[in-house]
Amino acid sequence: MQVLIILVVCSLVVALGFLAAFFWSVKDNQYEDTYTPSMRILFDDTYSDSETGENNTTEHLN
């Protein structure tokens, strides 16, 4: 019987953790832009090396 109480308490802790993570992600606006992340993989990103002054462009693959 004590095992059931431990399992219920553990499941409540896990459920509260997921609920807190959900509210944190909503508050952090992670669900605002649902279109751009799916399209970002289709475009090549180019970066220039501004610290050395050279115009080296490298393609960055995500």
All heavy atoms as a GROMACS GRO file, in nm:
protein
  496
    1MET      N    1   0.082  -0.120   0.000
    1MET     CA    2   0.000   0.000   0.000
    1MET      C    3   0.086   0.126   0.000
    1MET      O    4   0.049   0.226  -0.060
    1MET     CB    5  -0.092  -0.003   0.122
    1MET     CG    6  -0.196   0.104   0.122
    1MET     SD    7  -0.312   0.072  -0.010
    1MET     CE    8  -0.419   0.209   0.006
    2GLN      N    9   0.200   0.117   0.067
    2GLN     CA   10   0.289   0.233   0.072
    2GLN      C   11   0.351   0.261  -0.064
    2GLN      O   12   0.382   0.375  -0.097
    2GLN     CB   13   0.398   0.211   0.176
    2GLN     CG   14   0.345   0.207   0.317
    2GLN     CD   15   0.455   0.177   0.417
    2GLN    OE1   16   0.567   0.147   0.378
    2GLN    NE2   17   0.423   0.186   0.544
    3VAL      N   18   0.364   0.156  -0.145
    3VAL     CA   19   0.419   0.174  -0.280
    3VAL      C   20   0.326   0.259  -0.364
    3VAL      O   21   0.370   0.344  -0.442
    3VAL     CB   22   0.444   0.036  -0.346
    3VAL    CG1   23   0.483   0.053  -0.490
    3VAL    CG2   24   0.548  -0.041  -0.270
    4LEU      N   25   0.197   0.239  -0.349
    4LEU     CA   26   0.100   0.320  -0.424
    4LEU      C   27   0.110   0.468  -0.387
    4LEU      O   28   0.100   0.555  -0.474
    4LEU     CB   29  -0.042   0.270  -0.399
    4LEU     CG   30  -0.077   0.136  -0.463
    4LEU    CD1   31  -0.216   0.092  -0.421
    4LEU    CD2   32  -0.067   0.146  -0.614
    5ILE      N   33   0.128   0.495  -0.262
    5ILE     CA   34   0.140   0.635  -0.219
    5ILE      C   35   0.266   0.698  -0.277
    5ILE      O   36   0.265   0.811  -0.327
    5ILE     CB   37   0.139   0.644  -0.065
    5ILE    CG1   38   0.002   0.600  -0.013
    5ILE    CG2   39   0.173   0.784  -0.017
    5ILE    CD1   40  -0.006   0.585   0.138
    6ILE      N   41   0.375   0.621  -0.278
    6ILE     CA   42   0.500   0.672  -0.336
    6ILE      C   43   0.483   0.696  -0.486
    6ILE      O   44   0.527   0.798  -0.540
    6ILE     CB   45   0.616   0.575  -0.307
    6ILE    CG1   46   0.646   0.573  -0.157
    6ILE    CG2   47   0.740   0.610  -0.387
    6ILE    CD1   48   0.742   0.466  -0.115
    7LEU      N   49   0.418   0.603  -0.556
    7LEU     CA   50   0.396   0.620  -0.700
    7LEU      C   51   0.304   0.738  -0.730
    7LEU      O   52   0.326   0.811  -0.828
    7LEU     CB   53   0.337   0.492  -0.759
    7LEU     CG   54   0.434   0.374  -0.767
    7LEU    CD1   55   0.362   0.250  -0.818
    7LEU    CD2   56   0.550   0.409  -0.858
    8VAL      N   57   0.203   0.759  -0.651
    8VAL     CA   58   0.114   0.874  -0.672
    8VAL      C   59   0.189   1.004  -0.650
    8VAL      O   60   0.175   1.098  -0.729
    8VAL     CB   61  -0.010   0.863  -0.579
    8VAL    CG1   62  -0.087   0.994  -0.577
    8VAL    CG2   63  -0.100   0.750  -0.624
    9VAL      N   64   0.270   1.009  -0.546
    9VAL     CA   65   0.347   1.131  -0.519
    9VAL      C   66   0.448   1.155  -0.632
    9VAL      O   67   0.462   1.268  -0.681
    9VAL     CB   68   0.418   1.120  -0.382
    9VAL    CG1   69   0.518   1.233  -0.365
    9VAL    CG2   70   0.317   1.119  -0.271
   10CYS      N   71   0.516   1.050  -0.679
   10CYS     CA   72   0.611   1.066  -0.790
   10CYS      C   73   0.541   1.112  -0.917
   10CYS      O   74   0.592   1.197  -0.990
   10CYS     CB   75   0.685   0.935  -0.815
   10CYS     SG   76   0.804   0.894  -0.689
   11SER      N   77   0.425   1.056  -0.945
   11SER     CA   78   0.354   1.096  -1.067
   11SER      C   79   0.305   1.240  -1.057
   11SER      O   80   0.305   1.313  -1.156
   11SER     CB   81   0.237   1.002  -1.095
   11SER     OG   82   0.142   1.011  -0.991
   12LEU      N   83   0.265   1.282  -0.938
   12LEU     CA   84   0.224   1.422  -0.921
   12LEU      C   85   0.344   1.516  -0.938
   12LEU      O   86   0.329   1.624  -0.998
   12LEU     CB   87   0.159   1.443  -0.784
   12LEU     CG   88   0.018   1.388  -0.769
   12LEU    CD1   89  -0.030   1.403  -0.626
   12LEU    CD2   90  -0.076   1.458  -0.865
   13VAL      N   91   0.459   1.478  -0.890
   13VAL     CA   92   0.579   1.561  -0.906
   13VAL      C   93   0.615   1.574  -1.054
   13VAL      O   94   0.645   1.683  -1.103
   13VAL     CB   95   0.695   1.506  -0.822
   13VAL    CG1   96   0.826   1.573  -0.858
   13VAL    CG2   97   0.666   1.522  -0.675
   14VAL      N   98   0.610   1.462  -1.126
   14VAL     CA   99   0.642   1.465  -1.269
   14VAL      C  100   0.539   1.549  -1.344
   14VAL      O  101   0.575   1.629  -1.432
   14VAL     CB  102   0.650   1.322  -1.326
   14VAL    CG1  103   0.658   1.323  -1.477
   14VAL    CG2  104   0.770   1.249  -1.267
   15ALA      N  105   0.412   1.533  -1.312
   15ALA     CA  106   0.307   1.610  -1.379
   15ALA      C  107   0.323   1.759  -1.352
   15ALA      O  108   0.306   1.842  -1.442
   15ALA     CB  109   0.170   1.562  -1.334
   16LEU      N  110   0.355   1.794  -1.229
   16LEU     CA  111   0.377   1.937  -1.197
   16LEU      C  112   0.500   1.991  -1.268
   16LEU      O  113   0.503   2.107  -1.308
   16LEU     CB  114   0.387   1.956  -1.046
   16LEU     CG  115   0.257   1.937  -0.968
   16LEU    CD1  116   0.282   1.945  -0.818
   16LEU    CD2  117   0.154   2.040  -1.011
   17GLY      N  118   0.602   1.907  -1.286
   17GLY     CA  119   0.720   1.949  -1.361
   17GLY      C  120   0.688   1.979  -1.506
   17GLY      O  121   0.732   2.079  -1.562
   18PHE      N  122   0.610   1.891  -1.568
   18PHE     CA  123   0.570   1.916  -1.707
   18PHE      C  124   0.479   2.038  -1.718
   18PHE      O  125   0.489   2.114  -1.814
   18PHE     CB  126   0.501   1.793  -1.767
   18PHE     CG  127   0.596   1.687  -1.812
   18PHE    CD1  128   0.604   1.566  -1.746
   18PHE    CD2  129   0.681   1.710  -1.919
   18PHE    CE1  130   0.692   1.469  -1.786
   18PHE    CE2  131   0.770   1.614  -1.961
   18PHE     CZ  132   0.776   1.493  -1.894
   19LEU      N  133   0.391   2.056  -1.622
   19LEU     CA  134   0.304   2.174  -1.623
   19LEU      C  135   0.385   2.303  -1.608
   19LEU      O  136   0.360   2.401  -1.679
   19LEU     CB  137   0.200   2.163  -1.513
   19LEU     CG  138   0.092   2.272  -1.510
   19LEU    CD1  139   0.005   2.261  -1.635
   19LEU    CD2  140   0.008   2.259  -1.385
   20ALA      N  141   0.484   2.301  -1.521
   20ALA     CA  142   0.571   2.418  -1.505
   20ALA      C  143   0.650   2.444  -1.631
   20ALA      O  144   0.666   2.560  -1.673
   20ALA     CB  145   0.663   2.398  -1.385
   21ALA      N  146   0.701   2.339  -1.696
   21ALA     CA  147   0.776   2.356  -1.821
   21ALA      C  148   0.686   2.412  -1.931
   21ALA      O  149   0.728   2.496  -2.012
   21ALA     CB  150   0.836   2.224  -1.865
   22PHE      N  151   0.561   2.369  -1.935
   22PHE     CA  152   0.467   2.420  -2.034
   22PHE      C  153   0.440   2.569  -2.013
   22PHE      O  154   0.444   2.649  -2.107
   22PHE     CB  155   0.337   2.341  -2.030
   22PHE     CG  156   0.230   2.398  -2.118
   22PHE    CD1  157   0.237   2.384  -2.255
   22PHE    CD2  158   0.123   2.466  -2.063
   22PHE    CE1  159   0.139   2.437  -2.336
   22PHE    CE2  160   0.024   2.519  -2.143
   22PHE     CZ  161   0.032   2.504  -2.280
   23PHE      N  162   0.413   2.606  -1.889
   23PHE     CA  163   0.386   2.749  -1.861
   23PHE      C  164   0.511   2.834  -1.886
   23PHE      O  165   0.500   2.945  -1.935
   23PHE     CB  166   0.336   2.769  -1.718
   23PHE     CG  167   0.192   2.730  -1.701
   23PHE    CD1  168   0.155   2.639  -1.605
   23PHE    CD2  169   0.094   2.786  -1.782
   23PHE    CE1  170   0.023   2.604  -1.589
   23PHE    CE2  171  -0.039   2.751  -1.767
   23PHE     CZ  172  -0.074   2.660  -1.670
   24TRP      N  173   0.630   2.779  -1.857
   24TRP     CA  174   0.753   2.853  -1.883
   24TRP      C  175   0.771   2.874  -2.033
   24TRP      O  176   0.809   2.983  -2.077
   24TRP     CB  177   0.874   2.777  -1.825
   24TRP     CG  178   1.003   2.837  -1.864
   24TRP    CD1  179   1.058   2.950  -1.814
   24TRP    CD2  180   1.093   2.789  -1.962
   24TRP    NE1  181   1.178   2.974  -1.876
   24TRP    CE2  182   1.202   2.877  -1.967
   24TRP    CE3  183   1.090   2.677  -2.047
   24TRP    CZ2  184   1.308   2.857  -2.054
   24TRP    CZ3  185   1.197   2.659  -2.132
   24TRP    CH2  186   1.303   2.747  -2.136
   25SER      N  187   0.743   2.772  -2.114
   25SER     CA  188   0.761   2.787  -2.258
   25SER      C  189   0.658   2.883  -2.317
   25SER      O  190   0.689   2.957  -2.410
   25SER     CB  191   0.754   2.652  -2.327
   25SER     OG  192   0.625   2.597  -2.314
   26VAL      N  193   0.537   2.883  -2.266
   26VAL     CA  194   0.435   2.977  -2.315
   26VAL      C  195   0.474   3.119  -2.275
   26VAL      O  196   0.461   3.212  -2.355
   26VAL     CB  197   0.296   2.939  -2.261
   26VAL    CG1  198   0.195   3.049  -2.287
   26VAL    CG2  199   0.250   2.809  -2.324
   27LYS      N  200   0.523   3.136  -2.154
   27LYS     CA  201   0.563   3.270  -2.107
   27LYS      C  202   0.684   3.320  -2.183
   27LYS      O  203   0.699   3.441  -2.204
   27LYS     CB  204   0.593   3.265  -1.958
   27LYS     CG  205   0.622   3.399  -1.897
   27LYS     CD  206   0.647   3.388  -1.749
   27LYS     CE  207   0.680   3.525  -1.693
   27LYS     NZ  208   0.708   3.516  -1.550
   28ASP      N  209   0.771   3.228  -2.230
   28ASP     CA  210   0.892   3.265  -2.303
   28ASP      C  211   0.865   3.284  -2.453
   28ASP      O  212   0.958   3.302  -2.531
   28ASP     CB  213   0.997   3.157  -2.283
   28ASP     CG  214   1.136   3.206  -2.306
   28ASP    OD1  215   1.162   3.325  -2.276
   28ASP    OD2  216   1.221   3.127  -2.354
   29ASN      N  217   0.738   3.280  -2.493
   29ASN     CA  218   0.694   3.303  -2.632
   29ASN      C  219   0.752   3.204  -2.732
   29ASN      O  220   0.786   3.239  -2.844
   29ASN     CB  221   0.726   3.446  -2.677
   29ASN     CG  222   0.651   3.548  -2.597
   29ASN    OD1  223   0.541   3.522  -2.552
   29ASN    ND2  224   0.711   3.665  -2.579
   30GLN      N  225   0.764   3.080  -2.692
   30GLN     CA  226   0.816   2.979  -2.783
   30GLN      C  227   0.712   2.932  -2.884
   30GLN      O  228   0.745   2.867  -2.982
   30GLN     CB  229   0.869   2.860  -2.705
   30GLN     CG  230   0.992   2.893  -2.626
   30GLN     CD  231   1.056   2.769  -2.569
   30GLN    OE1  232   1.018   2.658  -2.602
   30GLN    NE2  233   1.154   2.789  -2.483
   31TYR      N  234   0.587   2.965  -2.862
   31TYR     CA  235   0.482   2.924  -2.954
   31TYR      C  236   0.432   3.039  -3.040
   31TYR      O  237   0.334   3.023  -3.111
   31TYR     CB  238   0.364   2.864  -2.876
   31TYR     CG  239   0.401   2.738  -2.803
   31TYR    CD1  240   0.411   2.736  -2.666
   31TYR    CD2  241   0.427   2.622  -2.874
   31TYR    CE1  242   0.445   2.621  -2.600
   31TYR    CE2  243   0.461   2.506  -2.809
   31TYR     CZ  244   0.470   2.506  -2.671
   31TYR     OH  245   0.504   2.392  -2.606
   32GLU      N  246   0.500   3.153  -3.036
   32GLU     CA  247   0.456   3.270  -3.113
   32GLU      C  248   0.480   3.250  -3.262
   32GLU      O  249   0.394   3.277  -3.343
   32GLU     CB  250   0.528   3.395  -3.066
   32GLU     CG  251   0.483   3.444  -2.930
   32GLU     CD  252   0.341   3.497  -2.932
   32GLU    OE1  253   0.304   3.562  -3.030
   32GLU    OE2  254   0.268   3.470  -2.836
   33ASP      N  255   0.599   3.205  -3.299
   33ASP     CA  256   0.634   3.192  -3.440
   33ASP      C  257   0.641   3.043  -3.475
   33ASP      O  258   0.738   2.975  -3.446
   33ASP     CB  259   0.769   3.258  -3.468
   33ASP     CG  260   0.801   3.260  -3.614
   33ASP    OD1  261   0.710   3.236  -3.695
   33ASP    OD2  262   0.917   3.286  -3.648
   34THR      N  263   0.538   2.993  -3.536
   34THR     CA  264   0.536   2.851  -3.571
   34THR      C  265   0.574   2.828  -3.716
   34THR      O  266   0.594   2.715  -3.757
   34THR     CB  267   0.396   2.792  -3.547
   34THR    OG1  268   0.301   2.864  -3.625
   34THR    CG2  269   0.359   2.798  -3.400
   35TYR      N  270   0.589   2.935  -3.796
   35TYR     CA  271   0.618   2.920  -3.938
   35TYR      C  272   0.767   2.922  -3.968
   35TYR      O  273   0.815   2.840  -4.046
   35TYR     CB  274   0.548   3.031  -4.016
   35TYR     CG  275   0.570   3.023  -4.164
   35TYR    CD1  276   0.510   2.923  -4.240
   35TYR    CD2  277   0.651   3.115  -4.229
   35TYR    CE1  278   0.532   2.914  -4.374
   35TYR    CE2  279   0.671   3.108  -4.365
   35TYR     CZ  280   0.611   3.006  -4.438
   35TYR     OH  281   0.633   2.998  -4.571
   36THR      N  282   0.843   3.013  -3.907
   36THR     CA  283   0.984   3.032  -3.940
   36THR      C  284   1.072   2.911  -3.911
   36THR      O  285   1.156   2.877  -3.994
   36THR     CB  286   1.038   3.156  -3.867
   36THR    OG1  287   0.959   3.268  -3.904
   36THR    CG2  288   1.181   3.182  -3.904
   37PRO      N  289   1.061   2.843  -3.799
   37PRO     CA  290   1.149   2.728  -3.776
   37PRO      C  291   1.134   2.619  -3.880
   37PRO      O  292   1.232   2.552  -3.914
   37PRO     CB  293   1.108   2.678  -3.638
   37PRO     CG  294   1.050   2.795  -3.572
   37PRO     CD  295   0.983   2.874  -3.680
   38SER      N  296   1.017   2.602  -3.935
   38SER     CA  297   1.002   2.498  -4.036
   38SER      C  298   1.061   2.542  -4.170
   38SER      O  299   1.099   2.458  -4.252
   38SER     CB  300   0.854   2.464  -4.054
   38SER     OG  301   0.783   2.576  -4.102
   39MET      N  302   1.072   2.671  -4.196
   39MET     CA  303   1.127   2.721  -4.322
   39MET      C  304   1.277   2.750  -4.312
   39MET      O  305   1.343   2.762  -4.412
   39MET     CB  306   1.055   2.849  -4.364
   39MET     CG  307   0.909   2.830  -4.391
   39MET     SD  308   0.878   2.715  -4.526
   39MET     CE  309   0.940   2.810  -4.661
   40ARG      N  310   1.332   2.764  -4.190
   40ARG     CA  311   1.472   2.801  -4.171
   40ARG      C  312   1.567   2.697  -4.229
   40ARG      O  313   1.674   2.730  -4.278
   40ARG     CB  314   1.500   2.820  -4.023
   40ARG     CG  315   1.636   2.878  -3.994
   40ARG     CD  316   1.661   2.897  -3.848
   40ARG     NE  317   1.547   2.956  -3.779
   40ARG     CZ  318   1.516   2.933  -3.654
   40ARG    NH1  319   1.588   2.851  -3.581
   40ARG    NH2  320   1.412   2.990  -3.599
   41ILE      N  321   1.531   2.573  -4.228
   41ILE     CA  322   1.618   2.468  -4.276
   41ILE      C  323   1.633   2.473  -4.428
   41ILE      O  324   1.729   2.422  -4.484
   41ILE     CB  325   1.566   2.330  -4.229
   41ILE    CG1  326   1.676   2.227  -4.242
   41ILE    CG2  327   1.442   2.290  -4.305
   41ILE    CD1  328   1.645   2.098  -4.173
   42LEU      N  329   1.544   2.540  -4.496
   42LEU     CA  330   1.548   2.545  -4.641
   42LEU      C  331   1.644   2.651  -4.694
   42LEU      O  332   1.680   2.649  -4.811
   42LEU     CB  333   1.408   2.573  -4.696
   42LEU     CG  334   1.304   2.467  -4.661
   42LEU    CD1  335   1.168   2.510  -4.711
   42LEU    CD2  336   1.342   2.334  -4.721
   43PHE      N  337   1.687   2.746  -4.610
   43PHE     CA  338   1.774   2.853  -4.653
   43PHE      C  339   1.915   2.830  -4.605
   43PHE      O  340   1.938   2.779  -4.495
   43PHE     CB  341   1.724   2.988  -4.600
   43PHE     CG  342   1.585   3.022  -4.646
   43PHE    CD1  343   1.481   3.024  -4.556
   43PHE    CD2  344   1.559   3.047  -4.778
   43PHE    CE1  345   1.352   3.053  -4.597
   43PHE    CE2  346   1.431   3.076  -4.820
   43PHE     CZ  347   1.327   3.079  -4.731
   44ASP      N  348   2.016   2.867  -4.690
   44ASP     CA  349   2.155   2.860  -4.650
   44ASP      C  350   2.191   2.987  -4.577
   44ASP      O  351   2.159   3.097  -4.619
   44ASP     CB  352   2.245   2.847  -4.772
   44ASP     CG  353   2.231   2.712  -4.837
   44ASP    OD1  354   2.197   2.616  -4.765
   44ASP    OD2  355   2.254   2.703  -4.958
   45ASP      N  356   2.261   2.971  -4.465
   45ASP     CA  357   2.308   3.086  -4.388
   45ASP      C  358   2.452   3.114  -4.426
   45ASP      O  359   2.534   3.024  -4.434
   45ASP     CB  360   2.299   3.058  -4.239
   45ASP     CG  361   2.157   3.041  -4.192
   45ASP    OD1  362   2.068   3.098  -4.256
   45ASP    OD2  363   2.137   2.970  -4.092
   46THR      N  364   2.484   3.241  -4.447
   46THR     CA  365   2.622   3.280  -4.476
   46THR      C  366   2.666   3.376  -4.368
   46THR      O  367   2.592   3.463  -4.324
   46THR     CB  368   2.636   3.347  -4.613
   46THR    OG1  369   2.552   3.460  -4.616
   46THR    CG2  370   2.597   3.250  -4.723
   47TYR      N  371   2.791   3.357  -4.321
   47TYR     CA  372   2.847   3.442  -4.218
   47TYR      C  373   2.980   3.495  -4.268
   47TYR      O  374   3.056   3.424  -4.331
   47TYR     CB  375   2.869   3.364  -4.088
   47TYR     CG  376   2.742   3.312  -4.028
   47TYR    CD1  377   2.705   3.178  -4.043
   47TYR    CD2  378   2.659   3.396  -3.957
   47TYR    CE1  379   2.588   3.131  -3.988
   47TYR    CE2  380   2.542   3.349  -3.902
   47TYR     CZ  381   2.507   3.217  -3.917
   47TYR     OH  382   2.391   3.170  -3.862
   48SER      N  383   3.011   3.621  -4.238
   48SER     CA  384   3.141   3.676  -4.274
   48SER      C  385   3.225   3.687  -4.148
   48SER      O  386   3.175   3.706  -4.038
   48SER     CB  387   3.126   3.812  -4.339
   48SER     OG  388   3.068   3.903  -4.247
   49ASP      N  389   3.357   3.676  -4.165
   49ASP     CA  390   3.449   3.684  -4.052
   49ASP      C  391   3.486   3.829  -4.031
   49ASP      O  392   3.577   3.883  -4.093
   49ASP     CB  393   3.572   3.599  -4.082
   49ASP     CG  394   3.658   3.581  -3.959
   49ASP    OD1  395   3.608   3.606  -3.848
   49ASP    OD2  396   3.774   3.540  -3.975
   50SER      N  397   3.416   3.899  -3.943
   50SER     CA  398   3.436   4.042  -3.924
   50SER      C  399   3.554   4.072  -3.832
   50SER      O  400   3.607   4.181  -3.833
   50SER     CB  401   3.310   4.106  -3.867
   50SER     OG  402   3.279   4.049  -3.742
   51GLU      N  403   3.600   3.976  -3.752
   51GLU     CA  404   3.709   4.003  -3.659
   51GLU      C  405   3.842   4.015  -3.731
   51GLU      O  406   3.926   4.097  -3.695
   51GLU     CB  407   3.716   3.892  -3.554
   51GLU     CG  408   3.598   3.891  -3.461
   51GLU     CD  409   3.610   3.780  -3.358
   51GLU    OE1  410   3.712   3.710  -3.358
   51GLU    OE2  411   3.517   3.766  -3.280
   52THR      N  412   3.868   3.937  -3.834
   52THR     CA  413   3.995   3.943  -3.904
   52THR      C  414   3.993   4.044  -4.017
   52THR      O  415   4.097   4.077  -4.072
   52THR     CB  416   4.032   3.805  -3.961
   52THR    OG1  417   3.930   3.764  -4.051
   52THR    CG2  418   4.046   3.703  -3.850
   53GLY      N  419   3.879   4.096  -4.052
   53GLY     CA  420   3.870   4.192  -4.159
   53GLY      C  421   3.865   4.127  -4.295
   53GLY      O  422   3.851   4.195  -4.396
   54GLU      N  423   3.883   4.000  -4.300
   54GLU     CA  424   3.876   3.931  -4.427
   54GLU      C  425   3.731   3.905  -4.463
   54GLU      O  426   3.644   3.900  -4.378
   54GLU     CB  427   3.952   3.799  -4.419
   54GLU     CG  428   4.100   3.817  -4.391
   54GLU     CD  429   4.168   3.683  -4.373
   54GLU    OE1  430   4.101   3.580  -4.385
   54GLU    OE2  431   4.289   3.684  -4.344
   55ASN      N  432   3.711   3.891  -4.588
   55ASN     CA  433   3.576   3.869  -4.636
   55ASN      C  434   3.555   3.720  -4.663
   55ASN      O  435   3.519   3.681  -4.771
   55ASN     CB  436   3.548   3.953  -4.760
   55ASN     CG  437   3.400   3.958  -4.791
   55ASN    OD1  438   3.319   3.915  -4.710
   55ASN    ND2  439   3.367   4.010  -4.907
   56ASN      N  440   3.581   3.641  -4.563
   56ASN     CA  441   3.561   3.498  -4.578
   56ASN      C  442   3.416   3.465  -4.545
   56ASN      O  443   3.367   3.498  -4.438
   56ASN     CB  444   3.652   3.419  -4.484
   56ASN     CG  445   3.796   3.435  -4.520
   56ASN    OD1  446   3.828   3.462  -4.634
   56ASN    ND2  447   3.884   3.419  -4.422
   57THR      N  448   3.351   3.406  -4.635
   57THR     CA  449   3.215   3.364  -4.608
   57THR      C  450   3.214   3.213  -4.595
   57THR      O  451   3.276   3.142  -4.672
   57THR     CB  452   3.118   3.407  -4.718
   57THR    OG1  453   3.162   3.351  -4.840
   57THR    CG2  454   3.112   3.557  -4.729
   58THR      N  455   3.151   3.171  -4.495
   58THR     CA  456   3.138   3.027  -4.474
   58THR      C  457   2.992   2.993  -4.464
   58THR      O  458   2.912   3.069  -4.411
   58THR     CB  459   3.208   2.982  -4.345
   58THR    OG1  460   3.152   3.054  -4.236
   58THR    CG2  461   3.357   3.009  -4.352
   59GLU      N  462   2.962   2.882  -4.518
   59GLU     CA  463   2.824   2.837  -4.507
   59GLU      C  464   2.809   2.761  -4.378
   59GLU      O  465   2.892   2.680  -4.340
   59GLU     CB  466   2.788   2.747  -4.625
   59GLU     CG  467   2.785   2.823  -4.754
   59GLU     CD  468   2.734   2.737  -4.867
   59GLU    OE1  469   2.680   2.629  -4.838
   59GLU    OE2  470   2.747   2.777  -4.981
   60HIS      N  471   2.704   2.792  -4.310
   60HIS     CA  472   2.676   2.729  -4.181
   60HIS      C  473   2.556   2.638  -4.198
   60HIS      O  474   2.452   2.680  -4.241
   60HIS     CB  475   2.647   2.836  -4.076
   60HIS     CG  476   2.616   2.780  -3.943
   60HIS    ND1  477   2.712   2.723  -3.865
   60HIS    CD2  478   2.501   2.771  -3.876
   60HIS    CE1  479   2.656   2.683  -3.753
   60HIS    NE2  480   2.528   2.710  -3.757
   61LEU      N  481   2.578   2.514  -4.167
   61LEU     CA  482   2.468   2.418  -4.178
   61LEU      C  483   2.416   2.389  -4.041
   61LEU      O  484   2.488   2.361  -3.948
   61LEU     CB  485   2.516   2.288  -4.243
   61LEU     CG  486   2.572   2.303  -4.383
   61LEU    CD1  487   2.627   2.171  -4.429
   61LEU    CD2  488   2.465   2.351  -4.478
   62ASN      N  489   2.289   2.398  -4.025
   62ASN     CA  490   2.225   2.365  -3.896
   62ASN      C  491   2.178   2.224  -3.897
   62ASN      O  492   2.123   2.171  -3.976
   62ASN     CB  493   2.108   2.459  -3.868
   62ASN     CG  494   2.155   2.596  -3.834
   62ASN    OD1  495   2.262   2.612  -3.777
   62ASN    ND2  496   2.074   2.694  -3.868
   0.00000   0.00000   0.00000
